[in-house]
């Protein structure tokens, strides 16, 4: 795995710091951030995503809260805008 550090929330303590990395082989993002609260997970499940798709969160997945300040580190397609 070839990871590239993209960013961390500025001025955070030595621990509990949301961080983001890019897997340069796959283009996937690896994100350390705050786990969503039960209330936030329930709200996501109530809204859902696409018709017919389960709103359950499998054991191998989780919902995280990515602070707005971290969006500056999310890669954008070259020459385009994120949709």
N, C-alpha and C positions, 0 to 999 in steps of 0.2 A: 504494500500500500504506500503510495507516494502522497503524503499530506502536505498542504501549504497552509500556514497560519494566515487567516484573513483579518481578524480583529477581536478585540475584547472591549468591554465597556470601560471607557476611560475613568481614571480616578477611583477604581474599586479596590477593596481590600485584597489581601493576598489569597483569600479563598472566596467561594460563593460568587465568582465572576463569570457571567455569561460570555462565552467564547465561540468563535466560528472558524471552521477549517474547511478546505476544499480538497476532495480526493481528486487529484489531477489525472488519474487514470480513467475514472468514470464520470467526473463532473458532479458527483454527489456532494452535498454539504453535510458536515457533521457539526451538530450544534449542541453545546452545553448551555442550558438555560433553566429557567424556573419551571418546575412541574405545575401544570394547571391545577387549580383547586377542584374539588368535587363539584362545586357550583358552576365553575367554568366548563367542565366536561359535560355536565348535564345540559347547559345552555347550547353547547355545540351539538349534542345529540338531538335536542329539540329542533334546532334549525335544520340539521341534516346536511346532505350534500347533493346527491342526484336521486331522482325517484327510483325506488327499488333497491337502493344500496343500504346495507346495514349501518346502523349508527353505533353499534358496539365497537369498543376499542379492544382489539385482540391483546392477549398477554404479551406478545412480542413487540407491541407498539405502545406509544404514550402520546399524550397531547402536552406540548410545552407552550409556555408564554414567552415569545421573543420580544424583548423591549424595543420600542420604536427606534431608539438610538442605534440598534444593531443592524437596521436595514441598510445603513451606509456601507456595510461590509458584504452584502449579498451581491454576487456577480450579476451583471446584466448582459443580455446578448449584445454582441458587438454591433454598434450602429443602430440599435433599436431601443425601444422602451419596453419595460416589463409590463405585461398585460395581466 
